[in-house]
Amino acid sequence: MFHISTRYILGTTVWSRLTSLDFYSTTFDQGDFLDVLRRHSGSLKDIDLFCVHLTNGSWKVLLEGMKSFLSLQHVSIEDPFEEDGHEAIYLNDDALTKYLLGDGPNPLSIIL
């Protein structure tokens, strides 16, 4: 995995017809990634993330941001990692879908 700046790849441009984002085995700064998602909130409907490592933030906060300004139709997040985390973060697909596409609780806020 390597760190890549979203500003380097996506710049600060807004693509009005961008409906889908797929990222695999990359590292993103949480704030920069949220900025990309926010800029494309009017068109983005599908997000697939696999083995994405977040720096300078957390998946819990990223999910809260996604919930607050995106209107997704599909989301898949597999094998997420955080900068300080030594263990993989487990996101149940059903709980993630209910949270981001419906009215379920944030799956990373649930205490078992």
N, C-alpha and C positions, 0 to 999 in steps of 0.2 A: 504494500500500500504506500502511496506517496501523497504528500500534501500538495494541493493545487488551489490556487486562488480563484474563487468564482469570478472576481473582477478580471482576471487574466483570460479566462475562458469565455465568460458571458458579458464582460464589460458592465456598463450601466445602461445598456440598451434595453428597451422594452419591445418585445416581439408580440404584436397584438394577436397573432394567430397561433402562438405557442400553446398547445393543449396538453402536451405530455413531456415529462422529464424522467429519464432513466439514468441512474448513476451506479457504477459497480466498482468496488475496491478503490475508493477515493477518500481523501480526508478534506473536510471542510471546516472553516471557522463558522460556528453556529450563527453569529450575527450576520456575516456575509451571506450565508445560505438563506436565512430568513429574509434578507433584503431582496434576493433574487425571487423568492416565492411571493413576497409582497408586491413587487413590481409586476408580476404576471398573474396576480389574483383574479383579474377579470376574465382570463381565458384558460388558465390551467385547470385541467379536470382529472389528470391521471399522473400519479407519481409512483415510480418503482425505485427503491433504494436497496442495494445489496452490499453488505460489508462496507458500510460507510462509517467512517471514524470522525466524530465531532471533536473539535478543539474549542477552547474558550467558551464552554457552555455545557448544556446537558440535553439529552433527548426529551426529558420531561418538559423543559421550557420550549424546545423546538416544536413538540406536538401541540402545546398550548397556543403557540403562535400560528401554527398551521390551522388549528381549529378556529381561531378568531377571525381569520381573513380569507380563507380558501373555501370554495364550494366544490369539493372533489366528488367525482363519481367512482373513482377507483384509487386505492392506495395499497401498496405492499412495501413493508420494511422488514428485511431479513438480515440477521447477524449485525445489528448496530453495535458500535463501540463508542466509548467516551475517552477523552484524553487521559484522565486519571484512573479510569476503570481497568482493573486487571482481569475482570471476568466479563464475559459477553452479557449483554442485556437481553432479557427474554421479553418479547412482545407477542402476546397471543393474538393471532390474526383476527379472530372474531371480536375480541375486546377493542383492538385497534380500529377495526371497521366501524363498530358501534360508536366509538368516541368521535372519530373524524368525519364520519358520514351521517351520524345520528345524534343521539342524546345520551350516550353512555358516559361513564366516568373516564378520566384519563387513566389508561391502563398502567401507567407508571406511578400513579397515586394510590392504587389499591393496596391496602395492607391486608395480608392474609393471616 
